[in-house]
Amino acid sequence: MITIQRSAVCAMAAAAFMGLAGCSGMTTQDRNTAIGAGVGGVAGAALTGGSALGTVGGAAVGGVIGHEVTKPKR
């Protein structure tokens, strides 16, 4: 059982490192869009009791807000 837990922890750590490496080339606006989508998805899930529609809707709204907040000035 300990071997399975150790493997799971190693796999999660590897996934986290790969996810962080994938964000290294993002612009500030791209990064804030992704952060907004993540936070919006969590908030939507929490507010709707884990509903898939609420999670997706929250992620969409959060992504749009994150994108628009950091829009470059013209």
SEDO-958538 format. One record per residue: z negated, y, x negated of N, C-alpha, C in turn. Coordinates in Angstrom, 1 decimal. Example, Ala and Ser with C-alpha at 12.3 -4.5 7.8 and 13.67 -1.06 7.14 Angstrom:
% residues 2
<r n_Z="-7.8" n_Y="-5.7" n_X="-13.2" ca_Z="-7.8" ca_Y="-4.5" ca_X="-12.3" c_Z="-7.8" c_Y="-3.3" c_X="-13.2"/>
<r n_Z="-7.1" n_Y="-2.2" n_X="-12.8" ca_Z="-7.1" ca_Y="-1.1" ca_X="-13.7" c_Z="-7.9" c_Y="0.0" c_X="-12.9"/>
//
This chain:
% residues 74
<r n_Z="0.0" n_Y="-1.2" n_X="-0.8" ca_Z="0.0" ca_Y="0.0" ca_X="0.0" c_Z="0.0" c_Y="1.3" c_X="-0.9"/>
<r n_Z="-0.7" n_Y="1.2" n_X="-2.0" ca_Z="-0.8" ca_Y="2.4" ca_X="-2.8" c_Z="0.6" c_Y="2.7" c_X="-3.4"/>
<r n_Z="1.4" n_Y="1.6" n_X="-3.7" ca_Z="2.7" ca_Y="1.8" ca_X="-4.3" c_Z="3.6" c_Y="2.5" c_X="-3.3"/>
<r n_Z="3.5" n_Y="2.2" n_X="-2.0" ca_Z="4.3" ca_Y="2.8" ca_X="-1.0" c_Z="3.9" c_Y="4.3" c_X="-0.9"/>
<r n_Z="2.7" n_Y="4.6" n_X="-0.9" ca_Z="2.2" ca_Y="6.0" ca_X="-0.9" c_Z="2.7" c_Y="6.8" c_X="-2.1"/>
<r n_Z="2.6" n_Y="6.2" n_X="-3.2" ca_Z="3.0" ca_Y="6.8" ca_X="-4.5" c_Z="4.5" c_Y="7.1" c_X="-4.4"/>
<r n_Z="5.3" n_Y="6.2" n_X="-3.9" ca_Z="6.7" ca_Y="6.4" ca_X="-3.8" c_Z="7.0" c_Y="7.5" c_X="-2.9"/>
<r n_Z="6.3" n_Y="7.5" n_X="-1.8" ca_Z="6.6" ca_Y="8.6" ca_X="-0.8" c_Z="6.2" c_Y="9.9" c_X="-1.3"/>
<r n_Z="5.2" n_Y="10.1" n_X="-2.1" ca_Z="4.8" ca_Y="11.3" ca_X="-2.7" c_Z="5.8" c_Y="11.8" c_X="-3.7"/>
<r n_Z="6.3" n_Y="10.8" n_X="-4.5" ca_Z="7.3" ca_Y="11.1" ca_X="-5.5" c_Z="8.6" c_Y="11.6" c_X="-4.8"/>
<r n_Z="9.0" n_Y="10.9" n_X="-3.8" ca_Z="10.2" ca_Y="11.3" ca_X="-3.0" c_Z="10.1" c_Y="12.7" c_X="-2.4"/>
<r n_Z="8.9" n_Y="13.0" n_X="-1.9" ca_Z="8.8" ca_Y="14.3" ca_X="-1.3" c_Z="8.8" c_Y="15.4" c_X="-2.3"/>
<r n_Z="8.2" n_Y="15.1" n_X="-3.5" ca_Z="8.2" ca_Y="16.1" ca_X="-4.6" c_Z="9.6" c_Y="16.3" c_X="-5.1"/>
<r n_Z="10.4" n_Y="15.3" n_X="-5.2" ca_Z="11.7" ca_Y="15.4" ca_X="-5.7" c_Z="12.6" c_Y="16.2" c_X="-4.7"/>
<r n_Z="12.4" n_Y="15.9" n_X="-3.4" ca_Z="13.1" ca_Y="16.7" ca_X="-2.4" c_Z="12.7" c_Y="18.2" c_X="-2.4"/>
<r n_Z="11.5" n_Y="18.5" n_X="-2.6" ca_Z="11.0" ca_Y="19.9" ca_X="-2.7" c_Z="11.6" c_Y="20.6" c_X="-3.9"/>
<r n_Z="11.7" n_Y="19.9" n_X="-5.0" ca_Z="12.3" ca_Y="20.5" ca_X="-6.2" c_Z="13.8" c_Y="20.8" c_X="-6.0"/>
<r n_Z="14.5" n_Y="19.8" n_X="-5.4" ca_Z="15.9" ca_Y="20.0" ca_X="-5.2" c_Z="16.2" c_Y="21.1" c_X="-4.2"/>
<r n_Z="15.3" n_Y="21.2" n_X="-3.2" ca_Z="15.4" ca_Y="22.3" ca_X="-2.2" c_Z="15.2" c_Y="23.6" c_X="-2.8"/>
<r n_Z="14.3" n_Y="23.8" n_X="-3.7" ca_Z="14.1" ca_Y="25.0" ca_X="-4.4" c_Z="15.2" c_Y="25.4" c_X="-5.4"/>
<r n_Z="15.7" n_Y="24.4" n_X="-6.0" ca_Z="16.9" ca_Y="24.6" ca_X="-6.9" c_Z="18.1" c_Y="25.1" c_X="-6.2"/>
<r n_Z="18.3" n_Y="24.6" n_X="-5.0" ca_Z="19.4" ca_Y="25.0" ca_X="-4.1" c_Z="19.4" c_Y="26.4" c_X="-3.7"/>
<r n_Z="18.2" n_Y="27.0" n_X="-3.7" ca_Z="18.0" ca_Y="28.4" ca_X="-3.3" c_Z="18.2" c_Y="29.4" c_X="-4.4"/>
<r n_Z="18.4" n_Y="28.9" n_X="-5.6" ca_Z="18.4" ca_Y="29.9" ca_X="-6.8" c_Z="19.5" c_Y="30.8" c_X="-6.8"/>
<r n_Z="20.7" n_Y="30.5" n_X="-6.2" ca_Z="21.8" ca_Y="31.3" ca_X="-6.2" c_Z="22.0" c_Y="32.2" c_X="-4.9"/>
<r n_Z="21.0" n_Y="32.2" n_X="-4.1" ca_Z="21.0" ca_Y="32.9" ca_X="-2.8" c_Z="20.8" c_Y="34.4" c_X="-3.1"/>
<r n_Z="21.4" n_Y="35.2" n_X="-2.2" ca_Z="21.1" ca_Y="36.7" ca_X="-2.2" c_Z="19.8" c_Y="36.9" c_X="-1.5"/>
<r n_Z="19.3" n_Y="38.1" n_X="-1.5" ca_Z="18.1" ca_Y="38.4" ca_X="-0.8" c_Z="18.3" c_Y="38.2" c_X="0.7"/>
<r n_Z="19.4" n_Y="38.6" n_X="1.2" ca_Z="19.7" ca_Y="38.5" ca_X="2.6" c_Z="19.8" c_Y="37.0" c_X="3.0"/>
<r n_Z="20.5" n_Y="36.2" n_X="2.2" ca_Z="20.6" ca_Y="34.8" ca_X="2.5" c_Z="19.2" c_Y="34.1" c_X="2.5"/>
<r n_Z="18.4" n_Y="34.5" n_X="1.5" ca_Z="17.1" ca_Y="33.9" ca_X="1.5" c_Z="16.2" c_Y="34.3" c_X="2.7"/>
<r n_Z="16.3" n_Y="35.5" n_X="3.1" ca_Z="15.5" ca_Y="36.0" ca_X="4.2" c_Z="16.0" c_Y="35.4" c_X="5.5"/>
<r n_Z="17.3" n_Y="35.2" n_X="5.6" ca_Z="17.9" ca_Y="34.5" ca_X="6.8" c_Z="17.3" c_Y="33.1" c_X="6.9"/>
<r n_Z="17.2" n_Y="32.4" n_X="5.8" ca_Z="16.7" ca_Y="31.0" ca_X="5.8" c_Z="15.2" c_Y="31.0" c_X="6.1"/>
<r n_Z="14.5" n_Y="31.9" n_X="5.5" ca_Z="13.0" ca_Y="32.0" ca_X="5.8" c_Z="12.8" c_Y="32.4" c_X="7.3"/>
<r n_Z="13.6" n_Y="33.3" n_X="7.8" ca_Z="13.4" ca_Y="33.6" ca_X="9.2" c_Z="13.7" c_Y="32.5" c_X="10.1"/>
<r n_Z="14.8" n_Y="31.7" n_X="9.8" ca_Z="15.1" ca_Y="30.5" ca_X="10.6" c_Z="14.0" c_Y="29.5" c_X="10.5"/>
<r n_Z="13.4" n_Y="29.3" n_X="9.4" ca_Z="12.3" ca_Y="28.3" ca_X="9.3" c_Z="11.0" c_Y="28.8" c_X="10.0"/>
<r n_Z="10.7" n_Y="30.0" n_X="9.9" ca_Z="9.5" ca_Y="30.5" ca_X="10.6" c_Z="9.8" c_Y="30.6" c_X="12.1"/>
<r n_Z="11.0" n_Y="30.9" n_X="12.5" ca_Z="11.3" ca_Y="31.0" ca_X="13.9" c_Z="11.3" c_Y="29.6" c_X="14.5"/>
<r n_Z="11.8" n_Y="28.6" n_X="13.8" ca_Z="11.8" ca_Y="27.2" ca_X="14.3" c_Z="10.4" c_Y="26.7" c_X="14.5"/>
<r n_Z="9.5" n_Y="27.0" n_X="13.5" ca_Z="8.1" ca_Y="26.6" ca_X="13.7" c_Z="7.4" c_Y="27.3" c_X="14.9"/>
<r n_Z="7.7" n_Y="28.6" n_X="15.0" ca_Z="7.1" ca_Y="29.3" ca_X="16.1" c_Z="7.6" c_Y="28.9" c_X="17.4"/>
<r n_Z="8.9" n_Y="28.6" n_X="17.5" ca_Z="9.5" ca_Y="28.1" ca_X="18.7" c_Z="9.0" c_Y="26.8" c_X="19.1"/>
<r n_Z="8.8" n_Y="25.9" n_X="18.1" ca_Z="8.2" ca_Y="24.6" ca_X="18.4" c_Z="6.7" c_Y="24.7" c_X="18.9"/>
<r n_Z="6.0" n_Y="25.6" n_X="18.3" ca_Z="4.6" ca_Y="25.8" ca_X="18.7" c_Z="4.5" c_Y="26.4" c_X="20.1"/>
<r n_Z="5.3" n_Y="27.4" n_X="20.4" ca_Z="5.2" ca_Y="28.0" ca_X="21.7" c_Z="5.7" c_Y="27.1" c_X="22.8"/>
<r n_Z="6.6" n_Y="26.2" n_X="22.6" ca_Z="7.1" ca_Y="25.4" ca_X="23.6" c_Z="6.6" c_Y="24.0" c_X="23.6"/>
<r n_Z="5.6" n_Y="23.7" n_X="22.8" ca_Z="5.0" ca_Y="22.4" ca_X="22.8" c_Z="5.9" c_Y="21.3" c_X="22.1"/>
<r n_Z="6.7" n_Y="21.7" n_X="21.2" ca_Z="7.5" ca_Y="20.8" ca_X="20.4" c_Z="8.9" c_Y="20.5" c_X="21.0"/>
<r n_Z="9.3" n_Y="21.3" n_X="22.0" ca_Z="10.6" ca_Y="21.2" ca_X="22.6" c_Z="11.7" c_Y="21.4" c_X="21.6"/>
<r n_Z="12.7" n_Y="20.5" n_X="21.7" ca_Z="13.8" ca_Y="20.7" ca_X="20.8" c_Z="14.6" c_Y="22.0" c_X="21.0"/>
<r n_Z="14.7" n_Y="22.3" n_X="22.3" ca_Z="15.4" ca_Y="23.6" ca_X="22.7" c_Z="14.6" c_Y="24.8" c_X="22.2"/>
<r n_Z="13.3" n_Y="24.8" n_X="22.3" ca_Z="12.5" ca_Y="25.8" ca_X="21.8" c_Z="12.6" c_Y="26.0" c_X="20.3"/>
<r n_Z="12.6" n_Y="24.8" n_X="19.6" ca_Z="12.7" ca_Y="24.9" ca_X="18.1" c_Z="14.0" c_Y="25.4" c_X="17.7"/>
<r n_Z="15.1" n_Y="25.0" n_X="18.3" ca_Z="16.4" ca_Y="25.5" ca_X="17.9" c_Z="16.6" c_Y="26.9" c_X="18.3"/>
<r n_Z="16.1" n_Y="27.3" n_X="19.4" ca_Z="16.2" ca_Y="28.7" ca_X="19.8" c_Z="15.4" c_Y="29.6" c_X="18.9"/>
<r n_Z="14.2" n_Y="29.2" n_X="18.6" ca_Z="13.3" ca_Y="30.0" ca_X="17.7" c_Z="14.0" c_Y="30.1" c_X="16.3"/>
<r n_Z="14.6" n_Y="29.0" n_X="15.8" ca_Z="15.3" ca_Y="29.1" ca_X="14.5" c_Z="16.5" c_Y="30.0" c_X="14.6"/>
<r n_Z="17.2" n_Y="30.0" n_X="15.7" ca_Z="18.3" ca_Y="30.9" ca_X="15.8" c_Z="17.9" c_Y="32.4" c_X="15.8"/>
<r n_Z="16.9" n_Y="32.7" n_X="16.6" ca_Z="16.4" ca_Y="34.0" ca_X="16.7" c_Z="15.8" c_Y="34.5" c_X="15.4"/>
<r n_Z="15.0" n_Y="33.6" n_X="14.8" ca_Z="14.4" ca_Y="34.0" ca_X="13.5" c_Z="15.4" c_Y="34.2" c_X="12.4"/>
<r n_Z="16.5" n_Y="33.4" n_X="12.4" ca_Z="17.5" ca_Y="33.6" ca_X="11.4" c_Z="18.3" c_Y="34.9" c_X="11.6"/>
<r n_Z="18.5" n_Y="35.3" n_X="12.8" ca_Z="19.2" ca_Y="36.5" ca_X="13.1" c_Z="18.3" c_Y="37.7" c_X="12.7"/>
<r n_Z="17.0" n_Y="37.6" n_X="13.0" ca_Z="16.1" ca_Y="38.7" ca_X="12.6" c_Z="16.0" c_Y="38.8" c_X="11.1"/>
<r n_Z="15.9" n_Y="37.7" n_X="10.4" ca_Z="15.8" ca_Y="37.7" ca_X="8.9" c_Z="17.1" c_Y="38.3" c_X="8.3"/>
<r n_Z="18.2" n_Y="38.0" n_X="8.9" ca_Z="19.5" ca_Y="38.5" ca_X="8.4" c_Z="19.6" c_Y="40.0" c_X="8.6"/>
<r n_Z="19.3" n_Y="40.4" n_X="9.8" ca_Z="19.5" ca_Y="41.8" ca_X="10.1" c_Z="18.4" c_Y="42.7" c_X="9.4"/>
<r n_Z="17.2" n_Y="42.3" n_X="9.2" ca_Z="16.2" ca_Y="43.1" ca_X="8.6" c_Z="16.6" c_Y="43.5" c_X="7.1"/>
<r n_Z="17.3" n_Y="42.6" n_X="6.5" ca_Z="17.7" ca_Y="42.9" ca_X="5.1" c_Z="19.1" c_Y="43.2" c_X="4.9"/>
<r n_Z="19.7" n_Y="43.7" n_X="5.9" ca_Z="21.1" ca_Y="44.1" ca_X="5.9" c_Z="21.3" c_Y="45.2" c_X="4.8"/>
<r n_Z="22.3" n_Y="45.2" n_X="4.0" ca_Z="22.5" ca_Y="46.2" ca_X="3.0" c_Z="22.9" c_Y="47.5" c_X="3.7"/>
<r n_Z="22.3" n_Y="48.6" n_X="3.1" ca_Z="22.6" ca_Y="49.9" ca_X="3.7" c_Z="24.0" c_Y="50.4" c_X="3.3"/>
<r n_Z="24.7" n_Y="51.0" n_X="4.3" ca_Z="26.1" ca_Y="51.5" ca_X="4.0" c_Z="26.1" c_Y="52.9" c_X="3.8"/>
//
